[in-house]
Amino acid sequence: MVELIWEPSGVVRKLSGRVSQDELDRSAKQLQASERLDALRYIIHDFSAATEVLVTQDDVEFMAVRASVALLRNDRVKIAFVGTHPAITALITAFNNKGISPLRCHHFGTLVDARRFAAA
């Protein structure tokens, strides 16, 4: 399951249990189509409750490019990933190395640490 939790300055994308590519895609489209995207100060992708993330490397690379294009107009947003799931490394690497956005994703072990980064 993927849930978007909108907050005054940002959004937390919370993944839990078994997450399919379709669920990730649906939530990404919802986030990237939102009129709030250009005003966000942070996006936290919380994988801490995800037990399985069913994505291929091609899926990861497509998501990274699509996200980097969607964020071209907002160079102030901070992007954080939380958790230990192996998909995190693939997503961060793809976004930071294959995307066209000057933004960079950061990895944290806890949601508290990610929130500190977002607030700084």
Backbone as CSV, one residue per row, in Angstrom:
resi,resn,N_x,N_y,N_z,CA_x,CA_y,CA_z,C_x,C_y,C_z
1,MET,0.839,-1.187,0.000,0.000,0.000,0.000,0.883,1.249,0.000
2,VAL,0.431,2.267,-0.697,1.126,3.553,-0.735,0.119,4.628,-0.367
3,GLU,0.502,5.450,0.598,-0.378,6.525,1.062,0.364,7.850,0.973
4,LEU,-0.295,8.876,0.440,0.255,10.229,0.445,-0.325,10.976,1.633
5,ILE,0.542,11.479,2.477,0.119,12.233,3.654,0.569,13.681,3.444
6,TRP,-0.393,14.529,3.106,-0.083,15.934,2.825,0.076,16.691,4.129
7,GLU,1.125,17.478,4.214,1.422,18.305,5.383,1.540,19.745,4.909
8,PRO,1.549,20.724,5.813,1.575,22.121,5.374,2.724,22.478,4.416
9,SER,3.903,21.923,4.619,5.052,22.280,3.783,5.553,21.160,2.886
10,GLY,4.929,19.999,2.992,5.434,18.886,2.210,4.489,17.713,2.191
11,VAL,5.060,16.568,1.815,4.267,15.349,1.730,5.139,14.174,2.154
12,VAL,4.497,13.235,2.841,5.141,11.969,3.180,4.446,10.899,2.351
13,ARG,5.233,10.174,1.608,4.735,9.059,0.804,5.085,7.790,1.584
14,LYS,4.079,7.222,2.242,4.292,6.097,3.153,3.953,4.786,2.467
15,LEU,4.945,3.900,2.428,4.773,2.579,1.832,4.686,1.562,2.950
16,SER,3.763,0.618,2.815,3.647,-0.425,3.832,3.269,-1.749,3.183
17,GLY,3.747,-2.814,3.801,3.444,-4.152,3.306,4.067,-4.412,1.953
18,ARG,3.333,-5.120,1.137,3.768,-5.477,-0.219,3.302,-4.379,-1.174
19,VAL,4.245,-3.740,-1.859,3.931,-2.606,-2.726,4.227,-2.982,-4.175
20,SER,3.233,-2.822,-5.025,3.391,-3.150,-6.441,3.834,-1.923,-7.231
21,GLN,4.328,-2.176,-8.431,4.689,-1.097,-9.339,3.467,-0.238,-9.646
22,ASP,2.303,-0.855,-9.809,1.082,-0.095,-10.093,0.752,0.877,-8.963
23,GLU,0.918,0.435,-7.731,0.646,1.320,-6.583,1.632,2.480,-6.540
24,LEU,2.902,2.199,-6.781,3.903,3.265,-6.829,3.592,4.244,-7.949
25,ASP,3.235,3.713,-9.102,2.925,4.547,-10.257,1.721,5.437,-9.996
26,ARG,0.680,4.856,-9.421,-0.543,5.611,-9.127,-0.263,6.758,-8.153
27,SER,0.494,6.483,-7.098,0.776,7.540,-6.120,1.707,8.598,-6.702
28,ALA,2.668,8.184,-7.538,3.561,9.152,-8.177,2.779,10.095,-9.083
29,LYS,1.864,9.549,-9.860,1.043,10.387,-10.736,0.189,11.362,-9.929
30,GLN,-0.362,10.881,-8.813,-1.172,11.743,-7.950,-0.319,12.875,-7.379
31,LEU,0.859,12.551,-6.905,1.761,13.557,-6.344,2.206,14.547,-7.413
32,GLN,2.643,14.042,-8.543,3.199,14.900,-9.585,2.144,15.730,-10.308
33,ALA,0.888,15.324,-10.227,-0.193,16.094,-10.854,-0.788,17.136,-9.916
34,SER,-0.407,17.101,-8.654,-0.981,18.016,-7.677,-0.524,19.453,-7.907
35,GLU,-1.446,20.381,-7.730,-1.106,21.799,-7.832,-0.178,22.219,-6.698
36,ARG,-0.076,21.423,-5.656,0.796,21.727,-4.515,2.268,21.437,-4.791
37,LEU,2.565,20.689,-5.850,3.931,20.232,-6.115,4.937,21.387,-6.172
38,ASP,4.576,22.468,-6.836,5.511,23.581,-7.003,5.810,24.323,-5.705
39,ALA,4.971,24.170,-4.698,5.175,24.872,-3.429,5.777,23.982,-2.334
40,LEU,5.955,22.696,-2.617,6.468,21.789,-1.589,7.879,22.167,-1.165
41,ARG,8.162,21.975,0.107,9.512,22.173,0.652,10.205,20.838,0.869
42,TYR,9.430,19.760,0.979,10.024,18.432,1.150,9.083,17.347,0.664
43,ILE,9.707,16.232,0.266,9.011,14.992,-0.048,9.790,13.901,0.675
44,ILE,9.111,13.195,1.548,9.741,12.093,2.274,9.082,10.799,1.813
45,HIS,9.896,9.891,1.286,9.429,8.572,0.858,9.774,7.605,1.994
46,ASP,8.774,7.205,2.746,9.000,6.372,3.933,8.756,4.899,3.609
47,PHE,9.843,4.155,3.451,9.799,2.734,3.137,9.900,1.874,4.393
48,SER,9.896,2.478,5.580,10.195,1.734,6.806,9.209,0.600,7.089
49,ALA,7.994,0.675,6.586,7.012,-0.390,6.824,6.789,-1.269,5.594
50,ALA,7.589,-1.059,4.540,7.457,-1.876,3.328,8.182,-3.196,3.521
51,THR,7.494,-4.278,3.236,8.115,-5.595,3.345,8.597,-6.098,1.994
52,GLU,7.932,-5.650,0.934,8.310,-6.055,-0.416,7.934,-4.936,-1.374
53,VAL,8.858,-4.580,-2.270,8.608,-3.564,-3.284,8.906,-4.205,-4.632
54,LEU,7.862,-4.397,-5.406,7.951,-5.165,-6.649,8.177,-4.247,-7.845
55,VAL,9.439,-3.891,-8.081,9.785,-3.035,-9.213,10.989,-3.625,-9.936
56,THR,11.026,-3.396,-11.236,12.186,-3.801,-12.030,13.125,-2.598,-12.151
57,GLN,14.333,-2.835,-12.621,15.270,-1.733,-12.828,14.730,-0.755,-13.865
58,ASP,14.064,-1.243,-14.890,13.455,-0.352,-15.887,12.387,0.536,-15.241
59,ASP,11.580,-0.044,-14.335,10.564,0.732,-13.615,11.231,1.850,-12.810
60,VAL,12.290,1.499,-12.114,13.011,2.451,-11.263,13.547,3.608,-12.103
61,GLU,14.176,3.290,-13.213,14.748,4.341,-14.064,13.670,5.232,-14.659
62,PHE,12.541,4.652,-15.062,11.432,5.457,-15.579,10.886,6.384,-14.491
63,MET,10.692,5.847,-13.280,10.183,6.675,-12.176,11.131,7.830,-11.876
64,ALA,12.434,7.572,-11.929,13.417,8.615,-11.639,13.357,9.743,-12.662
65,VAL,13.279,9.388,-13.918,13.218,10.412,-14.965,11.922,11.200,-14.859
66,ARG,10.808,10.498,-14.673,9.511,11.188,-14.573,9.495,12.130,-13.373
67,ALA,10.014,11.697,-12.241,10.044,12.543,-11.045,10.948,13.750,-11.256
68,SER,12.100,13.545,-11.877,13.014,14.677,-12.074,12.405,15.723,-13.006
69,VAL,11.669,15.282,-14.005,10.995,16.230,-14.901,9.898,16.980,-14.131
70,ALA,9.124,16.266,-13.335,8.037,16.894,-12.580,8.554,17.947,-11.602
71,LEU,9.773,17.769,-11.117,10.317,18.689,-10.113,11.183,19.799,-10.703
72,LEU,11.249,19.909,-12.005,12.092,20.935,-12.621,11.719,22.349,-12.195
73,ARG,10.460,22.588,-11.920,10.015,23.940,-11.561,10.197,24.250,-10.077
74,ASN,10.568,23.260,-9.270,10.693,23.476,-7.831,12.083,23.038,-7.379
75,ASP,13.022,23.980,-7.387,14.384,23.640,-6.994,14.624,23.815,-5.495
76,ARG,13.561,24.050,-4.728,13.676,24.223,-3.275,13.322,22.961,-2.495
77,VAL,12.702,22.005,-3.144,12.196,20.830,-2.448,13.347,19.920,-2.023
78,LYS,13.254,19.395,-0.812,14.225,18.429,-0.311,13.585,17.048,-0.413
79,ILE,14.371,16.085,-0.887,13.845,14.745,-1.117,14.583,13.762,-0.224
80,ALA,13.817,13.041,0.588,14.408,12.086,1.523,13.753,10.723,1.384
81,PHE,14.543,9.689,1.547,14.069,8.313,1.591,14.397,7.748,2.960
82,VAL,13.475,6.968,3.512,13.644,6.381,4.842,13.479,4.873,4.735
83,GLY,14.359,4.149,5.420,14.214,2.707,5.498,15.428,1.972,4.984
84,THR,15.304,0.645,4.973,16.426,-0.191,4.577,16.123,-1.067,3.361
85,HIS,14.979,-0.921,2.768,14.619,-1.762,1.632,15.588,-1.513,0.474
86,PRO,16.053,-2.562,-0.212,17.001,-2.409,-1.326,16.499,-1.502,-2.460
87,ALA,15.201,-1.385,-2.624,14.669,-0.521,-3.688,15.061,0.936,-3.469
88,ILE,15.300,1.320,-2.227,15.682,2.705,-1.926,16.980,3.068,-2.634
89,THR,17.968,2.210,-2.512,19.260,2.478,-3.151,19.096,2.620,-4.657
90,ALA,18.328,1.745,-5.268,18.108,1.807,-6.716,17.403,3.105,-7.111
91,LEU,16.396,3.499,-6.346,15.661,4.731,-6.661,16.538,5.970,-6.491
92,ILE,17.282,6.034,-5.405,18.149,7.192,-5.172,19.220,7.279,-6.262
93,THR,19.856,6.159,-6.565,20.899,6.144,-7.595,20.336,6.570,-8.941
94,ALA,19.186,6.038,-9.309,18.581,6.391,-10.598,18.224,7.867,-10.652
95,PHE,17.626,8.397,-9.589,17.236,9.812,-9.595,18.480,10.705,-9.654
96,ASN,19.464,10.394,-8.807,20.649,11.247,-8.729,21.545,11.146,-9.963
97,ASN,21.539,10.012,-10.656,22.456,9.815,-11.775,21.807,9.822,-13.145
98,LYS,20.531,9.500,-13.240,19.885,9.403,-14.545,18.855,10.492,-14.783
99,GLY,18.430,11.145,-13.719,17.431,12.190,-13.853,18.038,13.464,-14.400
100,ILE,17.202,14.392,-14.733,17.680,15.662,-15.275,17.539,16.795,-14.265
101,SER,17.048,16.486,-13.100,16.844,17.492,-12.064,18.155,17.784,-11.341
102,PRO,18.373,19.043,-10.981,19.556,19.368,-10.163,19.384,18.933,-8.704
103,LEU,18.178,18.533,-8.333,17.906,18.090,-6.971,18.584,16.752,-6.712
104,ARG,18.836,16.460,-5.448,19.434,15.190,-5.063,18.588,14.547,-3.977
105,CYS,18.484,13.228,-4.022,17.785,12.453,-2.995,18.779,12.084,-1.902
106,HIS,18.276,11.993,-0.684,19.098,11.644,0.471,18.454,10.487,1.215
107,HIS,19.277,9.657,1.834,18.798,8.473,2.545,18.985,8.634,4.048
108,PHE,17.962,8.228,4.809,18.005,8.301,6.272,17.479,7.005,6.857
109,GLY,17.972,6.668,8.028,17.549,5.447,8.695,16.221,5.574,9.407
110,THR,15.848,6.802,9.759,14.599,7.010,10.492,13.829,8.192,9.925
111,LEU,12.535,8.178,10.180,11.677,9.294,9.776,12.057,10.564,10.537
112,VAL,12.459,10.426,11.781,12.897,11.585,12.578,14.077,12.274,11.905
113,ASP,15.059,11.500,11.461,16.219,12.089,10.783,15.828,12.745,9.466
114,ALA,14.922,12.127,8.722,14.456,12.710,7.464,13.719,14.019,7.724
115,ARG,12.929,14.066,8.775,12.217,15.314,9.106,13.191,16.415,9.517
116,ARG,14.263,16.063,10.223,15.281,17.064,10.574,15.904,17.657,9.306
117,PHE,16.234,16.787,8.370,16.787,17.236,7.088,15.787,18.144,6.363
118,ALA,14.536,17.753,6.336,13.508,18.539,5.649,13.319,19.910,6.282
119,ALA,13.467,19.985,7.586,13.241,21.243,8.309,14.450,22.173,8.269
120,ALA,15.625,21.652,7.964,16.849,22.476,7.997,16.868,23.478,6.868
